[in-house]
Amino acid sequence: MILAGITVFLIAMIIWIAWENTALELNIYPVASEELPESFDDYRIAHVSDLHNAEIGDGNEKLLAMLRDGEPDLIAITGDLIDSRNTDVEVALQFAEEAVRIAPCYYVTGNHEARVSEYSELKEGLTELGVVVLEGERVELEQSGETITLIGVSDPSFQTDYLFGDSETVMQGSLQELINKDDGYMVLLSHRPELFKVYVEGGADLVLSGHSHGGQFRLPFVGGLVAPNQGLFPKYDAGLYTEENTNMIVSRGIGNSILPFRFNNRPEVIFIELESDR
């Protein structure tokens, strides 16, 4: 009887884990600021991160349907679109081809892009499809004659060792060249949430990040168990973090990498709804 109970429990757990690893979740975050121009009030940003070549539905149709239904003004893709251990550029480009039909897409790299020789192929393909690849660059977004600034930085592992390099110094250098605190409202796309202090010091108003995979295994009342570059019980694993005038939203991501599954941690798409407090 005990053995039968254990068997039923294990089967139920396997079914649950299999379901939740493809049961895409939508989370919405309103973000208000006095710096945001009134014409950007109700501006909607869809945030997709850490796809890792995953497909949610045939051809990522479930993911794309969620994006279409949300009617975003912009789609931000914050790195690890491919997986360095099982790289499939075609899957990434198929998703991008459909995503650009929904809204303008802006993309920054993650650490997995830095590891593969196929990155140049991915970048070329994304650019040809109309995705704006930001590698330490800034663009002005315009609405009714008013603008906000969108900044995108490459993952620091393009310039320093992923595990032991000084990512903080690399990021400080990148932002110093890009951010002017007098520029008005600034949205920063950067893969790494553990560098939040640098983003605050740089003066970004809103930061969109991923990388942490939500801590991979989420424990009730505790949060994520482990995250890259943060270790056990990561400080920045998922959701909204605020310090001074900077808000950072960390996506739990969609795909997996080293560990093939996540627990109590559904893949997610985030929508950010900007609100002007003027």
Backbone bond lengths (Angstrom), bond angles and torsions (degrees), N, CA, C in turn:
res aa  C-N    CA-C-N  psi(-1)  N-CA   C-N-CA  omega(-1)  CA-C   N-CA-C  phi
1 M - - - 1.463 - - 1.536 111.25 -
2 I 1.341 115.43 -44.90 1.469 119.34 179.81 1.519 110.20 -63.72
3 L 1.365 116.29 -43.65 1.460 120.50 179.86 1.520 110.97 -62.01
4 A 1.335 116.56 -40.64 1.467 120.64 178.99 1.528 110.55 -63.80
5 G 1.332 116.17 -39.63 1.460 120.01 178.66 1.512 112.22 -64.17
6 I 1.344 114.98 -42.46 1.472 119.70 178.58 1.527 110.19 -63.56
7 T 1.315 116.28 -41.23 1.467 120.74 -179.98 1.525 111.21 -62.10
8 V 1.325 116.20 -45.72 1.470 120.67 178.42 1.527 110.58 -60.98
9 F 1.334 115.68 -43.00 1.465 120.21 179.81 1.529 111.18 -61.54
10 L 1.337 116.74 -44.40 1.460 120.50 -178.92 1.528 111.07 -65.63
11 I 1.318 117.01 -40.97 1.461 120.22 177.99 1.528 110.39 -62.83
12 A 1.328 115.54 -42.33 1.467 119.91 178.99 1.530 111.08 -62.75
13 M 1.332 116.37 -39.89 1.460 120.47 179.14 1.531 111.06 -65.45
14 I 1.319 117.46 -41.51 1.462 121.23 179.23 1.530 110.57 -62.67
15 I 1.337 115.85 -43.50 1.466 120.35 178.48 1.527 110.29 -63.32
16 W 1.331 116.50 -42.97 1.459 120.91 179.66 1.527 111.35 -62.42
17 I 1.311 117.07 -46.62 1.462 120.88 -178.70 1.527 110.70 -64.25
18 A 1.337 116.43 -42.14 1.467 120.20 178.64 1.527 110.89 -61.03
19 W 1.340 115.73 -40.35 1.467 119.52 -179.66 1.525 111.31 -68.50
20 E 1.320 116.80 -49.86 1.449 118.67 -172.15 1.528 113.06 -70.78
21 N 1.320 118.62 -19.25 1.458 120.73 178.36 1.521 113.03 -76.30
22 T 1.326 117.21 -10.24 1.468 120.03 175.74 1.530 111.66 -125.67
23 A 1.329 117.88 2.49 1.468 122.13 -179.09 1.525 108.64 -87.62
24 L 1.318 115.11 88.40 1.460 121.78 -174.13 1.529 110.93 -63.69
25 E 1.317 115.63 134.70 1.463 121.92 -178.14 1.522 110.05 -114.45
26 L 1.328 116.71 140.50 1.460 122.06 176.49 1.519 109.57 -105.03
27 N 1.328 116.39 128.30 1.460 121.46 175.48 1.521 109.47 -125.30
28 I 1.332 115.77 137.39 1.460 122.08 -175.71 1.529 109.75 -117.23
29 Y 1.340 115.64 131.82 1.462 121.47 179.38 1.528 109.67 -124.29
30 P 1.330 118.19 115.05 1.462 119.68 169.96 1.529 109.68 -78.69
31 V 1.319 117.10 135.85 1.461 121.60 179.52 1.519 108.14 -130.79
32 A 1.328 116.82 117.53 1.460 122.13 -177.10 1.525 110.68 -105.79
33 S 1.337 115.35 148.10 1.465 120.17 178.28 1.517 110.58 -157.41
34 E 1.332 114.79 140.87 1.455 120.15 173.92 1.523 111.18 -70.79
35 E 1.336 117.04 -21.17 1.468 121.22 -178.89 1.523 112.43 -78.95
36 L 1.336 117.44 -16.57 1.457 120.17 -174.85 1.527 110.37 -76.69
37 P 1.340 117.90 126.13 1.470 120.17 176.89 1.527 111.29 -60.26
38 E 1.335 115.95 148.85 1.463 120.61 -176.11 1.523 112.44 -61.38
39 S 1.333 117.39 -30.75 1.464 119.92 -179.01 1.527 112.16 -68.83
40 F 1.333 117.46 -14.45 1.470 121.43 177.29 1.525 112.19 -97.67
41 D 1.325 116.77 5.03 1.455 120.06 174.81 1.531 108.94 -62.01
42 D 1.324 117.75 130.04 1.476 124.77 -176.28 1.531 113.20 75.10
43 Y 1.321 117.71 12.60 1.469 121.22 174.94 1.524 108.15 -67.48
44 R 1.341 116.85 131.47 1.468 121.50 -173.83 1.528 110.70 -112.80
45 I 1.323 115.52 124.16 1.462 122.20 177.32 1.528 108.32 -112.03
46 A 1.321 116.67 122.98 1.461 121.29 172.08 1.522 108.45 -89.25
47 H 1.310 116.43 131.82 1.474 122.05 -176.30 1.530 109.21 -116.09
48 V 1.331 115.18 116.85 1.469 122.51 178.80 1.525 107.77 -120.08
49 S 1.318 117.38 131.50 1.460 119.78 -178.62 1.524 111.33 -142.87
50 D 1.319 115.36 153.81 1.469 123.03 170.15 1.527 112.72 52.75
51 L 1.317 115.32 53.15 1.464 119.19 177.78 1.533 110.70 -68.70
52 H 1.324 117.53 -34.74 1.471 122.27 176.81 1.535 112.82 50.16
53 N 1.338 115.24 40.37 1.462 121.33 178.45 1.529 113.65 65.63
54 A 1.329 117.59 11.47 1.466 119.83 178.37 1.526 110.15 -69.61
55 E 1.319 116.30 155.78 1.454 122.13 173.97 1.525 108.30 -128.10
56 I 1.318 115.64 114.80 1.461 121.62 176.92 1.526 106.96 -96.52
57 G 1.312 115.94 98.31 1.456 121.10 -170.25 1.521 110.01 86.10
58 D 1.299 116.55 161.74 1.464 121.60 -179.54 1.517 109.47 -60.10
59 G 1.343 116.28 120.83 1.457 120.18 -178.24 1.518 113.21 64.88
60 N 1.327 116.71 25.38 1.463 123.27 -178.24 1.526 112.26 63.00
61 E 1.331 116.89 28.46 1.458 119.85 -175.25 1.530 112.42 -63.58
62 K 1.341 118.83 -36.01 1.461 119.99 178.33 1.528 111.00 -64.31
63 L 1.314 116.10 -40.64 1.463 120.72 177.14 1.527 110.56 -64.99
64 L 1.311 116.35 -46.70 1.463 120.61 -179.05 1.524 111.56 -64.81
65 A 1.325 116.89 -37.79 1.467 120.47 178.28 1.524 110.51 -62.79
66 M 1.333 117.22 -40.30 1.458 120.25 178.62 1.526 110.72 -63.73
67 L 1.324 116.43 -38.88 1.455 120.36 177.97 1.526 110.86 -67.02
68 R 1.322 116.78 -43.73 1.471 119.74 179.54 1.524 110.91 -61.08
69 D 1.324 116.26 -45.80 1.467 120.81 -176.57 1.529 111.31 -61.92
70 G 1.328 116.67 -31.04 1.457 120.27 -178.39 1.510 114.56 -79.36
71 E 1.328 117.73 -12.07 1.463 123.80 178.08 1.531 112.40 46.95
72 P 1.327 117.42 59.51 1.468 119.87 -179.42 1.525 111.94 -72.93
73 D 1.329 115.03 155.09 1.462 120.56 171.40 1.520 110.75 -84.10
74 L 1.323 116.59 -21.68 1.464 122.07 -176.51 1.525 108.30 -155.37
75 I 1.322 116.48 144.32 1.463 121.51 173.60 1.521 108.45 -114.41
76 A 1.330 116.76 122.11 1.463 122.99 177.74 1.527 109.01 -104.49
77 I 1.328 116.09 126.06 1.463 122.14 179.75 1.525 107.01 -115.08
78 T 1.343 116.40 112.34 1.460 119.68 -168.61 1.532 113.70 -106.24
79 G 1.316 116.05 53.17 1.452 120.59 166.54 1.510 116.96 94.42
80 D 1.335 113.98 164.68 1.469 123.75 -177.37 1.529 111.26 53.62
81 L 1.304 114.93 44.90 1.458 121.03 173.89 1.522 110.22 -65.98
82 I 1.344 115.81 -30.39 1.462 122.64 175.50 1.525 109.02 -114.43
83 D 1.325 115.67 168.68 1.463 121.03 177.22 1.521 108.87 -116.65
84 S 1.317 116.57 128.30 1.461 120.13 -174.71 1.519 113.01 -69.62
85 R 1.338 117.42 -18.51 1.461 120.47 -179.32 1.519 112.65 -90.69
86 N 1.310 116.16 -14.92 1.463 120.62 -179.46 1.531 107.76 -151.89
87 T 1.308 116.17 62.09 1.461 121.52 -170.04 1.521 112.00 -71.84
88 D 1.325 114.45 128.66 1.468 121.27 176.31 1.524 107.63 -137.68
89 V 1.322 115.94 92.71 1.455 121.21 -177.50 1.521 111.03 -62.49
90 E 1.326 116.74 -35.13 1.462 120.73 -176.06 1.526 111.70 -62.76
91 V 1.330 117.35 -41.07 1.466 120.65 178.06 1.526 110.27 -61.36
92 A 1.326 116.42 -42.56 1.471 120.79 179.20 1.520 110.90 -63.25
93 L 1.322 117.13 -43.16 1.459 120.57 -177.85 1.528 111.69 -71.12
94 Q 1.314 117.19 -32.96 1.471 119.67 176.63 1.521 110.36 -63.42
95 F 1.326 116.79 -41.29 1.457 119.62 176.22 1.520 110.56 -63.82
96 A 1.324 117.14 -46.40 1.464 121.21 -177.98 1.524 111.88 -62.35
97 E 1.316 116.73 -37.78 1.464 120.89 -179.20 1.527 111.35 -59.66
98 E 1.324 116.20 -38.76 1.460 119.73 178.70 1.526 111.57 -80.97
99 A 1.325 117.21 -34.62 1.468 120.57 -177.20 1.519 111.68 -63.89
100 V 1.342 117.84 -38.87 1.471 119.95 -178.26 1.526 111.80 -67.81
101 R 1.318 117.34 -17.14 1.464 120.55 175.87 1.530 111.60 -78.94
102 I 1.321 115.84 -14.82 1.463 120.87 179.96 1.523 110.81 -90.29
103 A 1.334 116.70 -45.27 1.470 121.75 -178.01 1.526 108.45 -164.76
104 P 1.331 118.00 161.08 1.467 120.18 174.30 1.528 110.72 -56.06
105 C 1.322 116.53 134.00 1.465 122.31 -176.12 1.516 110.81 -112.19
106 Y 1.330 115.79 133.95 1.463 122.86 176.71 1.526 107.54 -124.55
107 Y 1.331 115.18 134.78 1.478 120.74 -170.08 1.517 110.56 -132.09
108 V 1.335 115.68 138.25 1.464 121.57 168.54 1.525 108.83 -125.04
109 T 1.295 115.74 156.68 1.462 121.80 -176.17 1.519 112.44 -79.73
110 G 1.326 114.48 159.08 1.453 122.67 169.69 1.519 109.70 -115.92
111 N 1.316 116.41 -174.38 1.455 120.38 -178.39 1.521 112.54 -67.63
112 H 1.342 117.56 -26.88 1.459 119.26 -179.43 1.526 111.70 -70.42
113 E 1.325 117.70 -34.14 1.466 119.50 175.42 1.523 111.12 -64.19
114 A 1.336 116.04 -33.41 1.466 119.78 -178.52 1.524 112.36 -69.11
115 R 1.323 117.33 -18.25 1.465 120.70 -174.16 1.527 113.95 -90.56
116 V 1.322 118.00 -13.29 1.462 119.25 -168.41 1.528 112.38 -114.95
117 S 1.318 115.16 146.99 1.464 120.52 176.15 1.519 111.77 -72.31
118 E 1.341 117.11 -18.03 1.465 121.13 -178.00 1.529 113.44 -78.62
119 Y 1.346 117.59 0.08 1.460 117.38 -176.60 1.530 112.26 -61.28
120 S 1.320 117.91 -39.76 1.470 119.63 -179.68 1.527 110.69 -61.58
121 E 1.334 116.48 -37.12 1.463 120.55 176.60 1.528 110.57 -65.71
122 L 1.327 116.72 -42.70 1.458 121.14 178.74 1.527 110.15 -62.64
123 K 1.313 117.48 -47.85 1.464 121.29 -178.76 1.521 111.45 -60.02
124 E 1.317 116.20 -45.52 1.466 120.28 179.88 1.532 110.39 -61.41
125 G 1.345 115.90 -43.43 1.455 119.68 -179.45 1.517 112.08 -65.11
126 L 1.322 117.72 -42.35 1.458 121.55 179.02 1.527 110.73 -62.77
127 T 1.321 115.72 -44.10 1.464 120.07 -179.51 1.523 111.45 -62.72
128 E 1.322 116.55 -41.60 1.463 120.29 178.72 1.525 112.01 -63.32
129 L 1.325 116.45 -31.24 1.468 120.98 179.87 1.525 112.32 -79.43
130 G 1.324 117.03 -13.73 1.459 120.34 179.79 1.511 114.84 104.92
131 V 1.336 117.66 3.89 1.463 120.87 174.80 1.527 108.39 -74.76
132 V 1.316 117.23 133.49 1.462 121.21 177.68 1.523 108.50 -86.63
133 V 1.319 116.00 113.10 1.461 122.47 179.50 1.524 107.92 -91.80
134 L 1.316 116.46 117.72 1.460 121.45 -177.54 1.524 109.50 -104.29
135 E 1.300 116.05 114.15 1.470 122.62 178.88 1.521 108.62 -119.77
136 G 1.326 115.90 76.30 1.450 119.17 -175.02 1.517 110.91 72.17
137 E 1.329 115.50 49.48 1.460 120.84 -177.11 1.514 110.34 -137.71
138 R 1.316 115.48 165.16 1.442 122.01 179.31 1.519 109.88 -134.47
139 V 1.325 115.67 146.13 1.455 121.39 176.58 1.522 108.23 -133.84
140 E 1.310 115.66 154.52 1.447 121.42 176.43 1.530 108.99 -99.97
141 L 1.321 116.84 128.12 1.454 122.48 175.61 1.525 107.89 -99.71
142 E 1.332 117.17 130.73 1.450 121.57 -172.60 1.524 112.35 -117.20
143 Q 1.329 115.05 136.27 1.458 122.41 174.51 1.528 107.76 -140.65
144 S 1.312 117.01 119.25 1.473 121.85 175.18 1.524 112.34 49.84
145 G 1.322 115.58 41.48 1.456 120.83 176.43 1.513 115.18 83.51
146 E 1.341 117.71 -3.55 1.460 121.38 177.34 1.527 109.58 -108.28
147 T 1.327 116.82 156.12 1.467 119.68 -175.08 1.520 111.60 -134.50
148 I 1.323 114.35 153.41 1.458 122.86 163.35 1.521 107.05 -126.40
149 T 1.320 116.77 163.05 1.460 121.48 -176.57 1.522 110.21 -106.34
150 L 1.314 115.38 131.38 1.473 121.92 174.73 1.517 107.99 -111.27
151 I 1.324 115.91 124.33 1.466 122.37 -178.17 1.520 109.03 -118.68
152 G 1.315 117.02 137.05 1.454 121.40 176.89 1.512 111.14 -130.12
153 V 1.332 116.51 132.92 1.464 120.87 -178.65 1.526 110.29 -120.29
154 S 1.325 115.98 145.52 1.461 121.43 175.72 1.522 110.19 -71.23
155 D 1.322 115.98 155.44 1.454 119.09 176.76 1.533 109.78 -62.93
156 P 1.339 118.06 138.46 1.474 120.35 -178.34 1.520 114.39 -57.95
157 S 1.344 118.12 -22.89 1.468 119.49 -178.14 1.522 113.04 -69.45
158 F 1.327 118.37 -6.72 1.462 120.21 169.78 1.525 110.61 -71.11
159 Q 1.349 116.34 -21.66 1.461 120.34 -175.88 1.522 113.83 -117.16
160 T 1.326 117.71 -16.56 1.465 119.77 -176.78 1.519 109.48 -145.99
161 D 1.312 116.59 164.42 1.454 121.21 -178.71 1.530 110.40 -61.17
162 Y 1.332 116.08 135.76 1.458 121.53 -174.00 1.525 111.91 -62.11
163 L 1.333 118.24 -44.73 1.461 121.67 -174.82 1.523 113.04 -89.09
164 F 1.314 116.89 -39.24 1.464 119.39 -169.78 1.521 114.03 -118.01
165 G 1.328 117.01 -1.18 1.459 119.71 179.79 1.527 112.31 -77.49
166 D 1.317 115.65 168.82 1.464 122.05 -178.46 1.526 109.05 -92.11
167 S 1.318 116.18 78.70 1.459 121.33 -178.38 1.523 111.70 -63.99
168 E 1.328 116.71 -32.62 1.468 120.21 -178.25 1.523 111.06 -63.81
169 T 1.315 116.84 -44.40 1.465 120.19 179.72 1.520 111.11 -66.55
170 V 1.329 116.57 -40.38 1.462 120.59 177.63 1.523 110.45 -59.65
171 M 1.332 116.43 -45.42 1.456 119.88 -179.04 1.525 111.75 -67.91
172 Q 1.320 116.91 -39.03 1.463 119.36 177.31 1.522 110.67 -59.08
173 G 1.336 116.26 -42.31 1.458 119.85 178.18 1.509 112.58 -64.13
174 S 1.330 116.57 -40.86 1.464 120.84 179.94 1.524 111.06 -62.82
175 L 1.339 116.54 -46.80 1.451 119.90 -176.29 1.521 112.70 -71.59
176 Q 1.326 116.42 -31.09 1.456 119.82 179.20 1.523 110.99 -60.66
177 E 1.321 116.36 -33.54 1.462 120.82 -179.47 1.526 112.46 -81.08
178 L 1.332 117.30 -16.75 1.460 120.20 -170.73 1.517 114.81 -110.78
179 I 1.321 117.61 -31.89 1.457 120.67 -171.19 1.516 111.23 -100.48
180 N 1.314 114.08 128.80 1.453 122.10 170.60 1.525 106.63 -117.69
181 K 1.284 117.29 117.55 1.465 120.87 -173.73 1.526 113.19 -63.71
182 D 1.330 117.56 -12.13 1.461 121.26 178.51 1.524 112.23 -94.24
183 D 1.318 117.24 8.79 1.460 121.00 -173.95 1.521 114.59 -83.18
184 G 1.301 118.80 -0.63 1.461 119.93 -176.42 1.513 110.82 86.48
185 Y 1.322 117.34 -154.98 1.461 121.71 -173.17 1.524 110.70 -69.45
186 M 1.356 115.65 129.75 1.460 121.24 -176.18 1.525 110.96 -126.18
187 V 1.321 115.68 129.22 1.459 122.61 173.68 1.520 108.08 -108.20
188 L 1.312 117.32 127.11 1.459 122.71 -178.32 1.517 110.25 -113.01
189 L 1.326 116.29 127.76 1.460 122.08 172.93 1.520 108.12 -102.06
190 S 1.319 116.53 118.21 1.460 121.52 -179.02 1.527 108.51 -150.99
191 H 1.308 117.35 131.36 1.461 122.35 -172.42 1.521 113.68 -64.30
192 R 1.340 117.89 -31.14 1.465 122.10 -166.22 1.531 114.12 -98.90
193 P 1.325 119.33 110.24 1.465 120.43 179.25 1.526 113.81 -75.88
194 E 1.330 116.98 -23.28 1.469 119.08 -176.83 1.530 112.32 -66.80
195 L 1.337 116.96 -10.25 1.462 121.32 179.16 1.527 111.41 -96.18
196 F 1.314 117.21 24.63 1.462 122.27 -176.50 1.525 112.38 -53.91
197 K 1.311 117.09 -41.11 1.464 120.60 -179.77 1.525 111.18 -57.31
198 V 1.324 116.68 -39.24 1.462 120.79 179.13 1.528 110.51 -65.91
199 Y 1.323 116.61 -39.74 1.464 120.37 179.96 1.528 110.67 -66.09
200 V 1.346 116.33 -38.69 1.462 120.26 177.85 1.518 110.24 -64.11
201 E 1.323 116.14 -46.62 1.464 120.53 179.44 1.523 111.37 -63.38
202 G 1.330 116.41 -31.58 1.460 120.25 179.86 1.509 113.01 -74.54
203 G 1.320 117.85 -19.99 1.452 121.19 176.01 1.508 115.39 92.11
204 A 1.343 118.33 18.26 1.464 120.22 176.56 1.523 109.79 -67.40
205 D 1.325 116.33 142.15 1.457 120.29 178.47 1.523 111.79 -83.78
206 L 1.333 116.37 -41.40 1.461 121.82 -179.29 1.518 108.56 -136.88
207 V 1.329 116.40 129.63 1.463 122.48 178.71 1.526 108.39 -119.31
208 L 1.335 116.39 133.47 1.455 121.77 174.52 1.513 108.78 -114.57
209 S 1.337 116.37 123.85 1.464 122.64 -175.65 1.520 110.84 -136.26
210 G 1.325 115.33 171.93 1.457 122.17 176.09 1.514 109.68 -141.97
211 H 1.335 116.36 -121.47 1.469 124.39 168.85 1.517 115.28 71.93
212 S 1.328 118.97 -35.08 1.472 120.48 -171.86 1.521 113.13 -82.22
213 H 1.338 118.39 -15.15 1.475 122.84 -177.10 1.526 111.90 54.68
214 G 1.329 115.69 28.87 1.453 119.74 179.29 1.505 114.78 66.99
215 G 1.332 116.27 14.19 1.462 119.34 -175.75 1.517 112.94 85.53
216 Q 1.331 116.58 6.15 1.476 125.93 176.85 1.525 113.24 65.27
217 F 1.315 117.48 -61.60 1.462 122.16 174.85 1.532 108.02 -113.20
218 R 1.331 116.46 116.92 1.461 119.76 -177.13 1.523 110.34 -100.08
219 L 1.322 114.95 129.15 1.462 121.90 -176.87 1.519 109.57 -103.61
220 P 1.328 118.55 136.08 1.464 121.22 178.84 1.529 111.41 -55.09
221 F 1.338 115.59 135.24 1.472 123.73 178.05 1.532 113.46 66.18
222 V 1.325 117.89 0.88 1.466 120.94 -178.62 1.521 110.74 -117.56
223 G 1.321 116.98 -48.88 1.464 121.00 -175.96 1.511 110.73 106.65
224 G 1.321 115.83 -153.40 1.459 121.30 -175.39 1.512 113.47 -67.57
225 L 1.326 115.14 147.80 1.461 120.30 -178.24 1.522 112.10 -86.75
226 V 1.338 117.52 -45.33 1.459 120.04 -175.49 1.526 109.31 -152.84
227 A 1.324 115.98 143.67 1.463 120.73 179.92 1.521 110.19 -142.75
228 P 1.325 117.30 147.86 1.464 120.54 178.86 1.522 111.12 -58.64
229 N 1.330 116.07 137.73 1.463 124.67 178.23 1.529 113.49 64.67
230 Q 1.342 117.37 4.98 1.464 120.56 174.76 1.518 112.22 -124.22
231 G 1.317 117.52 -22.59 1.445 120.47 177.89 1.515 112.80 77.94
232 L 1.351 115.98 -150.94 1.454 121.80 -176.78 1.528 111.64 -71.11
233 F 1.314 115.46 143.16 1.456 124.20 178.03 1.539 111.60 47.20
234 P 1.322 115.72 63.88 1.475 120.87 -175.05 1.518 112.63 -61.93
235 K 1.310 115.27 145.29 1.463 121.86 -179.49 1.521 110.95 -72.83
236 Y 1.350 115.66 -37.62 1.461 120.53 -176.98 1.528 108.81 -117.57
237 D 1.330 115.92 84.02 1.463 118.80 -175.40 1.526 112.94 -105.42
238 A 1.335 118.29 -32.44 1.455 120.84 -177.72 1.517 109.71 -171.01
239 G 1.325 116.23 148.16 1.451 120.77 172.92 1.512 114.49 95.92
240 L 1.326 115.24 -158.12 1.466 122.97 -172.58 1.530 110.79 -101.38
241 Y 1.342 115.54 132.75 1.462 122.76 175.60 1.525 107.65 -127.62
242 T 1.321 115.93 137.97 1.461 120.62 -177.32 1.518 109.94 -130.69
243 E 1.320 115.11 131.17 1.461 121.16 173.74 1.523 107.81 -145.31
244 E 1.325 115.22 130.44 1.469 121.51 -173.88 1.533 108.40 51.54
245 N 1.322 118.01 -122.89 1.465 120.40 -177.91 1.524 112.65 -102.94
246 T 1.328 116.62 15.84 1.455 120.95 -176.91 1.519 111.84 -109.95
247 N 1.321 115.48 127.66 1.462 121.80 171.46 1.523 108.50 -106.31
248 M 1.322 116.80 134.78 1.465 121.66 174.47 1.519 108.71 -123.29
249 I 1.330 116.20 129.67 1.454 121.59 176.69 1.524 108.38 -113.72
250 V 1.321 115.32 121.26 1.463 122.00 -176.57 1.521 109.22 -105.71
251 S 1.315 116.08 121.68 1.463 120.93 177.79 1.530 110.90 -81.89
252 R 1.331 115.97 141.02 1.462 119.91 172.76 1.524 111.00 -73.14
253 G 1.322 117.16 -10.45 1.458 120.67 177.59 1.511 112.97 80.12
254 I 1.318 114.50 -177.61 1.462 120.88 -175.15 1.523 112.22 -119.70
255 G 1.329 117.31 -48.11 1.460 120.43 -176.67 1.514 112.86 -97.07
256 N 1.334 114.55 -178.80 1.464 122.38 177.50 1.520 108.97 -123.11
257 S 1.318 115.92 167.82 1.463 119.25 -178.73 1.529 110.38 -133.03
258 I 1.325 118.78 -96.00 1.468 121.17 -176.56 1.527 110.09 -61.09
259 L 1.327 116.13 -49.06 1.463 120.97 177.19 1.526 107.94 -91.64
260 P 1.326 117.82 127.43 1.462 120.26 -171.44 1.515 115.48 -77.40
261 F 1.332 117.94 -5.36 1.453 119.78 179.47 1.521 109.78 -147.54
262 R 1.315 115.00 161.69 1.461 123.03 175.92 1.526 108.83 -120.26
263 F 1.329 116.43 161.86 1.477 119.94 -176.84 1.517 109.13 -131.00
264 N 1.363 115.30 133.66 1.453 121.78 -179.50 1.526 110.67 52.70
265 N 1.321 115.81 40.87 1.467 120.83 -166.83 1.525 108.78 -158.59
266 R 1.327 115.76 71.94 1.458 119.16 -176.53 1.530 111.64 -64.53
267 P 1.330 117.39 147.29 1.468 120.05 172.78 1.513 109.27 -61.53
268 E 1.337 116.62 149.14 1.452 117.89 -174.10 1.523 113.34 -139.31
269 V 1.330 113.36 152.72 1.458 123.57 165.20 1.519 106.42 -114.01
270 I 1.313 116.35 139.11 1.463 121.40 -179.44 1.525 109.53 -113.81
271 F 1.321 115.10 138.57 1.463 120.68 168.95 1.526 108.00 -115.19
272 I 1.327 115.44 128.65 1.466 121.43 175.99 1.519 107.79 -105.35
273 E 1.320 116.65 126.89 1.457 122.02 178.25 1.522 108.45 -108.43
274 L 1.326 115.97 107.92 1.459 120.65 -178.37 1.517 109.96 -76.49
275 E 1.347 115.39 139.80 1.459 121.74 -179.55 1.518 109.30 -130.67
276 S 1.324 116.08 129.54 1.464 120.87 178.37 1.526 109.88 -87.24
277 D 1.331 115.64 127.31 1.472 121.36 178.16 1.520 111.78 -96.76
278 R 1.316 117.35 12.67 1.461 119.75 -177.53 1.520 111.58 -67.86
